């Protein structure tokens, strides 16, 4: 049995993909659902990423509503993928990451790609911001984590461009 947050994400995705309806949060919220936090919903199909969208900080009244909003976005609005089709639903694996508030990073020694996610933001162009969740396959070193977040997520390709970094932890539900 999947965690209630994952069940909520799955029900949201299935209902939206099949009926184009947004479900209501459960009447009885679990303790995790009542919190306010940033949430990422990741969708995989046969081990391959199929969609991942989230919020760094809370934008909704509670985690349940963050999950509903981000699950729909991950399934239908991730620009890297076409929207999920109804025939794909049985093959989807869903993860929900609930983020701790980001904290500034003053030294690379404070990072650990298995434990902490990373946010990199340009000081010159603040709209250039990227996030990489922790404990991702293929990201094994701090250097890889910083590079991927900076270049691939934030689009900061100038190595001399000054950046600000933040770390966060997640509670990952599968």
PyMOL commands that set and color helices and strands:
alter all, ss='L'
color gray80, all
select helices_A, chain A and resi 4-19+31-34+63-76+86-91+108-110+142-153
alter helices_A, ss='H'
color red, helices_A
select strands_A, chain A and resi 39-45+48-54+92-99+103-104+117-122+129-132+163-168+170-173
alter strands_A, ss='S'
color yellow, strands_A
deselect
rebuild
show_as cartoon
